[in-house]
Structure formats: C-alpha cells, structure tokens
Amino acid sequence: MKKTIIGSICAGICIAIGGSVFLACDNKTVGSVLFAVALICICYMGYYLFTGKIGYAAADHSGKNITALAVGLCGNLVVTFLLGVLIRSVLPALGDKAATLCAAKLTQTFFSTFVRAIFCGFLMYLAVDIFKEKKTPIGILFCIPVFILAGFEHSVADMFYFGACGNYTWSILLFELAAVLGNTVGSILLCWLSNAIRKENN
C-alpha cells in the first residue's frame, strides 16, 4: 500500500506539470501535445495513476486491487488539487486561465460530463495498454491530445484545474463524481472488450 500511496503522489505531480504546461500554452493544440509528457513519465517511471489502472479492474477485481485503486484515486485527486492551489499562488496568470476553463466545465450537466469522461476512459486505456503491449509511447502521444482537443473529461487533470481556478464550490464534487464514474466505465468496458478479442484470437 505504501508503494501505491507514493506512486499516486508522484503521478499527481506529473499530471499537475502536464496541466500547467497546457494552461501556459496559447495554442491549445501545442498544449495538448505537451500535456502528454505527464503520462509518458508516469508510464516509464511506473507511477500510480487511477485512470491508467482502473481499466484492468475488468480482469482483476480482487479486494486488494480495488482498495489500491481507491487509495490511488484519493492520492491523485488530493495532490493535483493542492498543487493547483499552489500554482495559482505563484503563477496567477495560469490560475486565471484555469478559472475560465473550469467555469465552462461547471455549466455541463452530470450526464454530459459522464459521457465525456467515458470517452476519455477509452483513450486512457488505449494509451496505457499500447504502451504496455507494444513498448512504445506512440499511443500516449496521440490519445492524450485527442481527448483534450475533443473536450473529453479526465478526472485527475480536472482536479488540478479546479485547484488552480480559485473558485471552490460543492459543484466541483458532483462534477468529479461524474468524471470518475465515466473514466471508470470507459476504461473497464474497453478493457473487457479487448480481452474478449484476445481470447478469440487465441
């Protein structure tokens, strides 16, 4: 469990860095590509990112793994939120950009956020699984910009933006609930379907 906690903290740091560079870029496309550095570092270093792990619960839904996922998620969310608050205090321009971004996010319905997060879950599973199976970051380099530019919701990255926005309301928790559920459903569903194909091929 100690490894999961430390790994989740490290992953949260990486996501905060990715979110910061995205906010710092005037060009959204460039920012979305540079954000991919977060997942590349997480995958190569073996850090614990909930959205990169949850899909595999389709195959491993043991109590130990579910507990690790819950702990990892809490670590990811707390660290990204606190680092968002810190970034706002030292780089207020990024905080202002985060405020604009978050204001738009909070106008979405629960269902809209949930569906957007499902599609992000699809892409997160693909990015991580391609890295694991093919030993290449190519999936990360394409899947991360795609989910950002498409407007899909990544629960952990969103928590960084909420921390940086400076406007903390209870609606953030409802948004995050929809995002976490959506990421979970998308990742697990695609993992389950992918495993079914592998079994057929064997």
C-alpha positions as CSV (number, residue, x, y, z in Angstrom):
1,M,0.0,0.0,0.0
2,K,2.9,2.3,0.7
3,K,4.1,1.9,-2.9
4,T,0.6,2.8,-4.1
5,I,0.4,6.0,-2.0
6,I,3.9,7.2,-3.1
7,G,3.2,6.3,-6.7
8,S,-0.1,8.2,-6.6
9,I,1.6,11.2,-5.2
10,C,4.2,11.1,-8.0
11,A,1.6,10.6,-10.6
12,G,-0.3,13.6,-9.3
13,I,2.8,15.7,-9.6
14,C,3.2,14.6,-13.2
15,I,-0.4,15.5,-14.0
16,A,0.0,18.9,-12.4
17,I,3.0,19.6,-14.6
18,G,1.1,18.5,-17.7
19,G,-1.9,20.7,-16.7
20,S,0.4,23.6,-16.0
21,V,2.1,23.5,-19.5
22,F,-1.4,23.1,-21.1
23,L,-2.6,26.3,-19.4
24,A,0.7,28.1,-20.2
25,C,0.3,27.5,-24.0
26,D,-1.7,30.0,-26.0
27,N,-2.0,27.3,-28.7
28,K,-4.4,24.6,-27.4
29,T,-3.0,22.0,-29.8
30,V,0.6,22.5,-28.7
31,G,-0.5,22.5,-25.1
32,S,-2.4,19.2,-25.5
33,V,0.6,17.6,-27.1
34,L,2.9,18.8,-24.4
35,F,0.5,17.5,-21.7
36,A,1.4,14.0,-22.9
37,V,4.7,14.4,-21.1
38,A,2.7,13.6,-17.9
39,L,1.5,10.2,-18.9
40,I,4.8,9.3,-20.7
41,C,6.7,10.0,-17.4
42,I,4.1,8.1,-15.4
43,C,4.3,5.0,-17.6
44,Y,8.1,4.9,-17.8
45,M,8.5,5.5,-14.1
46,G,5.8,3.1,-13.0
47,Y,3.8,5.7,-11.0
48,Y,0.2,5.1,-9.9
49,L,-2.4,6.9,-12.0
50,F,-6.0,5.9,-11.4
51,T,-7.2,6.5,-14.9
52,G,-4.3,4.3,-16.2
53,K,-5.1,1.5,-13.8
54,I,-8.9,1.3,-13.5
55,G,-9.5,-0.4,-16.8
56,Y,-7.6,-3.5,-15.7
57,A,-10.1,-4.0,-12.9
58,A,-12.1,-5.8,-15.6
59,A,-9.6,-8.7,-15.2
60,D,-8.5,-8.1,-11.6
61,H,-11.4,-7.1,-9.3
62,S,-9.8,-8.6,-6.2
63,G,-10.3,-6.7,-2.9
64,K,-6.6,-5.8,-2.8
65,N,-6.8,-4.2,-6.3
66,I,-10.0,-2.3,-5.6
67,T,-8.5,-1.0,-2.4
68,A,-5.4,0.1,-4.2
69,L,-7.5,1.8,-6.8
70,A,-9.4,3.7,-4.2
71,V,-6.2,4.8,-2.4
72,G,-4.6,5.7,-5.7
73,L,-7.5,7.8,-6.8
74,C,-7.6,9.7,-3.4
75,G,-3.9,10.3,-3.7
76,N,-4.1,11.5,-7.3
77,L,-7.0,13.9,-6.6
78,V,-5.7,15.4,-3.3
79,V,-2.2,16.0,-4.8
80,T,-3.4,17.5,-8.0
81,F,-5.9,19.8,-6.2
82,L,-3.3,21.1,-3.8
83,L,-0.7,21.6,-6.5
84,G,-3.3,23.5,-8.5
85,V,-3.8,25.8,-5.5
86,L,0.0,26.3,-5.2
87,I,0.4,27.0,-9.0
88,R,-2.3,29.7,-8.7
89,S,-0.5,31.4,-5.9
90,V,2.8,31.6,-7.8
91,L,1.6,31.8,-11.4
92,P,-1.7,33.8,-11.2
93,A,-2.0,34.0,-15.0
94,L,-2.3,30.2,-15.1
95,G,-4.9,30.4,-12.4
96,D,-7.0,32.9,-14.5
97,K,-6.9,30.5,-17.4
98,A,-7.9,27.7,-15.2
99,A,-10.8,29.8,-13.9
100,T,-12.1,30.3,-17.4
101,L,-11.7,26.6,-18.2
102,C,-13.5,25.5,-15.1
103,A,-16.4,27.9,-15.4
104,A,-17.2,26.3,-18.7
105,K,-16.9,22.8,-17.3
106,L,-19.3,23.5,-14.5
107,T,-22.0,24.5,-17.0
108,Q,-22.1,20.9,-18.2
109,T,-24.8,18.5,-17.0
110,F,-23.9,15.5,-14.9
111,F,-24.7,13.3,-17.9
112,S,-22.6,15.3,-20.3
113,T,-19.6,15.1,-18.1
114,F,-20.2,11.4,-17.5
115,V,-20.3,10.7,-21.3
116,R,-17.3,12.9,-22.0
117,A,-15.4,11.0,-19.3
118,I,-16.3,7.6,-20.7
119,F,-14.6,8.6,-24.0
120,C,-11.6,9.8,-22.1
121,G,-11.6,6.4,-20.3
122,F,-11.5,4.7,-23.7
123,L,-8.5,6.7,-24.7
124,M,-6.6,6.4,-21.4
125,Y,-7.0,2.6,-21.6
126,L,-5.7,2.6,-25.2
127,A,-2.8,4.8,-24.4
128,V,-1.6,2.7,-21.4
129,D,-2.3,-0.6,-23.0
130,I,-0.5,0.2,-26.2
131,F,2.5,1.3,-24.0
132,K,2.4,-2.0,-22.1
133,E,1.8,-4.3,-25.0
134,K,3.9,-2.6,-27.7
135,K,6.6,-1.0,-25.6
136,T,6.1,2.4,-27.3
137,P,4.7,5.8,-26.2
138,I,3.0,6.3,-29.6
139,G,-0.4,5.7,-28.2
140,I,0.2,8.3,-25.5
141,L,1.4,10.9,-27.9
142,F,-1.9,10.6,-29.9
143,C,-4.5,9.6,-27.3
144,I,-3.7,12.4,-24.9
145,P,-4.1,15.3,-27.4
146,V,-7.2,13.6,-28.8
147,F,-9.0,13.5,-25.5
148,I,-8.1,17.1,-24.7
149,L,-8.9,18.6,-28.1
150,A,-12.2,16.6,-28.2
151,G,-13.3,18.1,-24.9
152,F,-13.4,14.7,-23.0
153,E,-13.0,14.8,-19.2
154,H,-10.1,13.4,-17.3
155,S,-11.0,13.3,-13.6
156,V,-7.5,13.7,-12.2
157,A,-6.4,16.5,-14.6
158,D,-9.7,18.3,-14.0
159,M,-9.0,18.3,-10.2
160,F,-5.7,20.1,-10.9
161,Y,-7.6,22.8,-12.9
162,F,-10.2,23.1,-10.1
163,G,-7.4,23.6,-7.6
164,A,-5.9,26.3,-9.8
165,C,-9.2,28.1,-10.6
166,G,-9.6,29.7,-7.2
167,N,-13.4,29.3,-7.1
168,Y,-14.2,26.3,-4.9
169,T,-17.8,25.2,-4.8
170,W,-19.7,22.0,-3.9
171,S,-20.5,21.6,-7.6
172,I,-16.9,20.6,-8.2
173,L,-17.5,17.4,-6.2
174,L,-20.5,16.5,-8.3
175,F,-18.5,17.2,-11.5
176,E,-15.7,14.9,-10.2
177,L,-18.1,12.2,-9.3
178,A,-19.4,12.2,-12.9
179,A,-15.8,12.3,-14.3
180,V,-14.5,9.4,-12.1
181,L,-17.6,7.2,-12.9
182,G,-17.2,8.0,-16.6
183,N,-13.4,7.3,-16.7
184,T,-14.1,4.0,-14.9
185,V,-16.9,2.8,-17.2
186,G,-15.0,3.7,-20.3
187,S,-11.7,2.1,-19.3
188,I,-13.3,-1.1,-17.9
189,L,-15.6,-1.5,-20.9
190,L,-12.8,-1.2,-23.4
191,C,-10.5,-3.5,-21.4
192,W,-13.2,-6.1,-21.2
193,L,-13.9,-5.9,-25.0
194,S,-10.2,-6.1,-25.8
195,N,-9.7,-9.1,-23.6
196,A,-12.6,-10.8,-25.4
197,I,-10.9,-10.3,-28.7
198,R,-7.7,-11.6,-27.4
199,K,-9.4,-14.8,-26.2
200,E,-11.0,-15.3,-29.6
201,N,-7.6,-14.8,-31.3
202,N,-6.1,-17.4,-29.0
